[in-house]
Amino acid sequence: MTTAETVLARCTELDTISASPTWLERAHLTPEHARANALAERWLRGAGLTTWQDAAGNVCGRREGAEPGLPALLLGSHLDTVPDAGSFDGMLGVTMAIAVAERIDAAVAQGRMPALPFALEVIGFSDEEGARFGKALLGSQAVAGTWDEDWWDLRDRDGTTLHQAFGEFGLDPRRVGEAARRPEELVGYLEAHIEQGPYLEAADASLGYVTTIAGARRFRLSVTGEARHAGGTPYERRRDALLGASEMVVAIERLARAAGTIATVGRLEVQPGAVNVIAGRADLSLDLRAATDAQRDASWVEIEAELQRICTARRLRLDVVQTHEAPAAPCARWLQEAVVEGIVATGDEEPMGLWSRAGHDAMAIAAITDIGMLFVRCHDGISHHPDEGVREIDVARGLDALEHAVLAVAQRWRDGEVPERTDDVGPAVSGTVVPGAAP
């Protein structure tokens, strides 16, 4: 079995760990989370790594470098899923990282390469999606040391708090800070991930490098009107919350498209929800993303003003609660260059640079170390859906590129060319950046 076949077989094995018998669902701090961690830990040990589960429920493995205690280059992605998920979002990055660590372990053991000048660590983050508690990046933010004590009161749909879930999983909430890593402990972070977009496939390219990860803000918008009899209330007397919300959804799309940002209303709930009653309240979600925080925030100012105008015109009240904010996370130029070298080594002389419209654990880890990302082509750009698909040849090239990137980082480290931390985050000097990529 080739390494790519092993990686794909492991993704298939992870598919069997699900809370549902009919679709893939693996949420934070659940029995499925524990089983996935145990499986990944077995693979990590097989790759020659020392393993542990950290204080936030992330599964970790480490291979020492030329001497014990050196800073680590961290590879990883996440093991949790959205409900009714595909097989590769997050999981492919974890299994690829394990496979690359296994390759390097074997090569060093057999004398085909010298020991790395740093430790190599692999991490499977516990909660990137935020599907259970509504807060994304819990696992990686714990590692980044950006944990917020207010999160302990978050509740899942059954009313279980995050604090309770930690205890039920066997974790001590008082020790979550022990998951945090210090900047001096890390060389950098590399993450492989399916693109979750159509650009690589359109260019017939297996791989791409990431220039920046979109800054995101999420809101809960509540529109309050008046619930009244559908037959007895004339139009001029109506304060229909659903009509106002519907107009808002259309306005959000129109304004975001004009601004070059990405805005999505993924949830709309109406009360009282009866066929013969005018809606008295409508609650909707808004997910807003852009390549830069300034572009995202300017778009929100414009959108909010228009939503207020709509509500005023319809005699409705608008309440806005921000539920999530993550700054844009540019990839360090030197790590972009290492990823580009890896892609070039697979035969693609003009690698494509992309800004990631989707969020990733890398954006949390950017708070403590430089980040770089490798994108792998996925079928039709589909993600967060059972139809997610990757080709074995693309995975094989991705493994070669990721391994080469690790070795390129090692050479830079030996040559003294790795900065402690860098603000140099522009696109890599070689490669083709798609329109809209952030500088």
C-alpha positions in Angstrom: 0.0 0.0 0.0 1.4 3.4 -1.0 1.6 6.2 1.6 -1.3 8.0 -0.1 -3.4 4.9 0.0 -2.7 4.6 3.7 -3.7 8.2 4.3 -7.0 7.7 2.5 -7.6 4.4 4.3 -7.2 6.1 7.6 -9.7 8.8 6.6 -12.1 6.0 5.8 -11.4 4.4 9.2 -12.2 7.7 10.9 -15.5 7.8 9.0 -16.6 4.8 11.1 -16.5 6.9 14.2 -19.7 8.9 14.1 -22.6 9.8 16.5 -25.0 8.9 13.7 -25.5 5.6 11.9 -26.5 7.4 8.7 -24.1 10.3 8.4 -20.7 11.5 9.7 -20.8 13.6 12.9 -18.0 13.8 15.4 -18.3 16.6 17.9 -16.1 18.0 20.6 -15.9 16.2 24.0 -18.1 13.3 22.9 -17.4 9.5 23.0 -16.7 9.8 19.2 -14.0 12.5 20.0 -12.4 10.1 22.5 -12.4 7.2 20.0 -10.9 9.3 17.2 -8.2 10.5 19.6 -7.3 7.0 20.5 -7.1 5.9 16.9 -4.9 8.9 15.9 -2.7 8.2 19.0 -2.2 4.6 17.8 -1.1 5.9 14.3 1.2 8.5 16.0 2.9 5.9 18.0 3.3 3.8 14.9 5.1 6.7 13.3 7.7 6.8 16.1 6.2 9.7 18.1 5.7 10.0 21.8 2.0 10.7 22.4 -0.3 12.5 24.8 -3.7 14.1 25.1 -3.4 17.7 26.2 -5.5 19.6 28.7 -8.0 20.7 26.0 -8.5 17.3 24.5 -6.2 17.7 21.5 -4.2 14.6 20.6 -0.5 15.2 20.2 2.7 13.4 19.2 6.3 14.4 19.2 9.6 13.2 17.7 12.7 14.7 19.2 15.2 16.4 16.9 19.0 16.1 16.9 18.8 16.6 20.7 16.0 16.5 23.2 14.1 19.6 24.1 14.5 21.6 20.9 11.7 23.8 19.7 9.2 22.0 17.5 7.8 22.4 14.0 4.1 21.7 14.4 2.0 19.9 11.8 -1.7 19.3 12.1 -5.3 19.9 11.5 -8.6 18.9 13.2 -10.5 15.6 13.9 -13.9 17.0 14.6 -16.6 17.5 12.0 -19.8 19.3 11.2 -23.0 17.3 11.1 -23.4 15.3 7.9 -19.8 15.9 7.1 -17.4 14.7 4.4 -14.4 12.5 4.9 -11.5 14.9 4.4 -12.1 18.3 6.0 -9.5 18.3 8.8 -9.0 14.6 8.8 -6.9 14.6 5.6 -4.5 17.1 7.2 -4.1 15.1 10.3 -3.5 11.8 8.5 -1.1 13.5 6.0 0.9 15.0 8.9 1.2 11.6 10.6 2.3 10.0 7.3 5.0 12.7 6.8 6.3 12.2 10.4 6.4 8.5 9.7 8.4 9.0 6.5 10.9 11.3 8.3 11.2 8.9 11.3 12.0 6.0 8.9 14.5 8.0 6.9 16.4 9.2 10.0 16.4 5.7 11.5 17.7 4.2 8.3 20.4 6.9 8.0 19.0 8.4 4.8 18.8 11.8 6.3 20.2 13.5 9.4 18.1 14.2 12.4 16.0 17.3 12.1 17.5 20.4 13.8 14.2 20.8 15.7 11.5 18.5 17.1 8.6 17.5 14.9 5.2 17.5 16.4 1.8 16.5 15.1 -1.5 17.6 16.6 -5.1 16.6 15.9 -7.2 19.6 17.2 -10.3 18.7 19.1 -12.7 21.4 18.0 -12.2 23.5 14.9 -15.8 23.5 13.6 -17.6 24.7 16.8 -20.5 22.4 15.9 -21.4 21.5 19.5 -21.0 24.7 21.5 -21.2 27.3 18.7 -17.7 28.5 19.2 -15.1 27.5 16.6 -11.4 26.9 17.2 -11.7 25.8 20.9 -8.9 23.3 20.6 -6.4 25.5 18.8 -7.2 28.6 20.8 -6.3 26.6 24.0 -3.0 25.8 22.4 -2.5 29.4 21.4 -3.2 30.5 25.0 -6.1 32.7 24.0 -8.8 30.8 26.0 -11.6 33.0 27.3 -13.1 32.0 30.7 -16.5 33.2 29.5 -16.6 30.1 27.2 -17.2 27.8 30.1 -20.9 28.9 30.1 -21.5 27.9 26.5 -24.2 25.3 26.1 -24.9 22.6 23.6 -28.4 21.8 22.3 -29.0 19.6 25.3 -28.1 22.3 27.8 -24.7 20.8 28.8 -22.2 23.6 29.5 -18.7 23.4 28.1 -17.5 23.3 31.7 -19.6 20.2 32.4 -18.5 18.6 29.1 -14.9 18.9 30.0 -15.5 17.1 33.3 -17.5 14.4 31.6 -14.7 13.8 29.1 -12.2 13.4 31.9 -10.6 16.8 31.6 -10.1 19.3 34.4 -11.3 22.8 33.4 -8.9 24.3 35.9 -6.0 22.9 33.9 -7.0 24.1 30.4 -4.2 26.6 30.5 -1.7 23.8 30.5 -2.5 23.2 26.8 -1.0 26.6 25.9 2.3 26.6 24.0 4.9 29.4 24.3 6.3 31.0 21.2 9.8 30.0 22.0 8.7 26.3 22.0 7.8 26.5 18.3 9.6 26.9 15.0 6.3 27.3 13.1 3.1 25.6 12.0 2.3 23.9 8.7 -1.2 22.6 7.9 -2.4 20.6 4.9 -6.1 20.9 4.1 -8.5 20.4 1.2 -9.0 23.7 -0.6 -12.8 23.8 0.1 -13.1 25.9 -3.1 -13.0 25.4 -6.9 -9.9 27.3 -8.0 -7.3 24.4 -8.0 -9.7 22.2 -9.9 -10.4 24.9 -12.4 -6.7 25.3 -13.0 -6.1 21.5 -13.1 -3.6 21.9 -10.3 -3.2 19.3 -7.5 -1.8 21.7 -4.9 -1.7 25.4 -3.9 -0.2 27.5 -1.2 -2.2 29.8 1.1 -1.4 33.5 1.3 -3.8 34.4 4.1 -6.8 33.1 5.9 -9.9 35.2 5.9 -10.8 37.3 8.9 -14.3 36.2 10.0 -17.0 37.7 12.2 -20.3 36.0 13.1 -23.5 37.6 14.3 -26.9 36.6 15.7 -29.4 39.1 14.3 -32.8 39.3 16.0 -35.7 41.1 14.3 -38.7 41.8 16.5 -42.1 42.8 15.2 -45.6 41.9 16.3 -47.3 38.5 16.0 -51.0 39.0 14.9 -53.7 37.2 13.1 -52.8 36.7 9.4 -56.3 37.2 8.2 -57.4 40.1 10.4 -54.4 42.4 10.2 -54.3 44.7 7.1 -50.9 45.3 5.5 -50.5 48.9 6.7 -50.8 47.6 10.3 -48.4 44.7 10.0 -45.0 44.5 11.6 -43.9 41.3 10.0 -40.5 40.2 11.3 -40.1 37.5 8.6 -40.6 40.0 5.8 -38.0 42.3 7.3 -35.6 39.4 7.8 -36.2 38.2 4.2 -35.4 41.7 2.9 -32.3 41.7 5.0 -31.0 38.4 3.7 -31.2 39.8 0.1 -29.6 43.0 1.1 -26.7 41.2 2.8 -25.9 39.3 -0.3 -26.1 42.4 -2.6 -23.9 44.5 -0.4 -21.3 41.8 0.2 -21.0 41.0 -3.5 -20.4 44.6 -4.2 -17.8 44.9 -1.5 -15.9 41.8 -2.6 -16.6 40.1 0.8 -18.3 36.8 1.6 -21.5 37.0 3.7 -23.8 34.0 4.4 -27.0 33.7 6.3 -27.1 30.0 7.2 -29.9 29.9 9.7 -33.3 31.6 9.9 -35.8 30.8 12.7 -39.3 32.3 13.0 -41.6 32.7 16.0 -44.3 31.7 16.6 -44.1 29.8 13.3 -47.8 29.2 12.7 -49.2 29.2 9.2 -51.9 31.7 10.1 -49.9 34.1 12.3 -47.7 37.0 11.2 -44.2 36.4 12.4 -43.4 38.3 15.5 -39.8 37.5 15.7 -37.1 36.2 13.3 -33.6 35.2 14.3 -30.9 34.8 11.7 -27.2 34.1 11.6 -24.6 36.1 9.6 -21.1 34.8 8.7 -19.0 37.6 7.2 -15.5 37.0 5.8 -12.9 38.9 3.8 -9.2 38.7 3.0 -8.4 41.5 5.4 -10.0 42.7 8.6 -10.3 46.2 7.3 -12.3 45.0 4.3 -14.5 42.8 6.5 -15.2 45.5 9.0 -16.0 48.1 6.4 -18.4 45.7 4.8 -20.1 45.1 8.2 -20.6 48.8 8.8 -22.3 49.1 5.5 -24.4 46.0 6.0 -25.5 47.0 9.5 -26.6 50.5 8.4 -28.8 48.9 5.7 -30.3 46.4 8.1 -31.2 49.2 10.4 -32.8 51.1 7.6 -34.9 48.1 6.6 -36.1 47.6 10.2 -36.9 51.3 10.6 -38.9 51.4 7.4 -40.9 48.3 8.6 -41.3 49.4 12.2 -39.2 46.6 13.5 -36.5 46.3 16.1 -33.1 44.9 15.3 -30.8 43.5 17.9 -27.3 42.4 17.0 -25.0 40.1 19.0 -21.5 39.2 17.7 -20.9 35.6 18.5 -17.4 35.1 17.0 -14.5 37.1 15.7 -11.2 35.8 14.3 -8.7 38.2 12.7 -7.3 37.5 9.3 -4.2 35.3 9.5 -1.5 36.0 6.9 0.9 33.2 6.2 4.6 34.0 6.8 6.5 34.6 3.6 9.3 32.2 4.6 6.8 29.4 5.2 5.0 30.2 2.0 8.3 29.8 0.2 8.9 26.5 1.9 5.5 25.2 0.8 6.1 26.6 -2.7 9.4 24.7 -2.9 7.5 21.6 -1.9 4.9 22.0 -4.6 7.6 22.7 -7.2 9.3 19.5 -6.2 6.2 17.6 -7.3 6.5 19.0 -10.9 4.3 22.1 -10.7 6.6 25.0 -11.7 4.0 27.7 -11.2 2.2 26.9 -7.9 -1.1 28.8 -7.3 -1.4 31.1 -4.3 -4.9 31.4 -2.8 -6.4 33.2 0.1 -8.5 30.9 2.2 -12.1 31.8 2.4 -12.6 29.2 5.1 -11.3 29.4 8.6 -8.6 26.9 9.9 -6.8 26.1 13.1 -3.8 27.9 11.6 -5.5 31.2 12.2 -5.6 30.6 16.0 -2.0 29.3 16.0 -0.9 32.4 14.3 -1.1 34.1 17.6 2.0 32.3 18.8 4.0 31.3 15.8 4.4 31.7 12.0 2.0 29.7 9.9 2.0 28.2 6.4 -0.7 26.1 4.6 -0.8 23.7 1.7 -4.1 23.2 -0.1 -5.0 20.0 -1.8 -7.5 20.0 -4.7 -11.0 18.7 -3.8 -13.8 17.6 -6.2 -15.9 20.5 -7.4 -14.7 22.6 -4.3 -17.3 20.7 -2.2 -16.8 20.6 1.5 -19.0 20.2 4.7 -20.9 17.7 2.7 -20.7 13.9 2.2 -19.7 14.5 -1.4 -16.2 15.7 -0.4 -13.7 14.0 -2.6 -10.0 13.9 -3.3 -7.9 12.0 -5.8 -5.1 9.7 -4.7 -2.6 11.4 -7.1 -3.3 14.7 -5.4 -2.8 13.3 -2.0 0.4 11.6 -3.1 1.7 14.9 -4.4 0.5 16.7 -1.3 2.5 14.2 0.9 5.7 14.8 -1.2 5.2 18.6 -1.0 4.5 18.6 2.7 7.6 16.5 3.4 9.7 18.6 1.2 8.4 21.7 3.0 9.5 20.3 6.3 12.9 19.6 5.0 13.1 23.1 3.5 12.3 24.5 6.9 15.0 22.3 8.4 17.6 23.6 5.9 16.6 27.2 6.6 17.0 26.5 10.4 20.4 25.0 9.9 21.4 28.0 7.8 20.2 30.4 10.4 17.5 31.8 8.1 14.4 31.2 10.3 13.3 34.3 12.1 12.0 34.1 15.7 8.8 35.7 14.4 8.2 37.6 11.2 5.9 40.3 9.9 6.9 39.4 6.4 3.6 38.0 5.2 3.3 38.9 1.5 2.7 36.3 -1.2 5.6 34.1 -2.0 7.9 35.4 -4.6 7.4 32.5 -7.0 4.0 31.1 -8.0 0.8 32.6 -9.3 -1.6 34.3 -6.9 -5.3 34.1 -8.0 -7.3 37.3 -8.3 -8.4 38.5 -4.9 -5.5 37.0 -3.0 -4.4 39.3 -0.2 -0.9 40.8 -0.4 
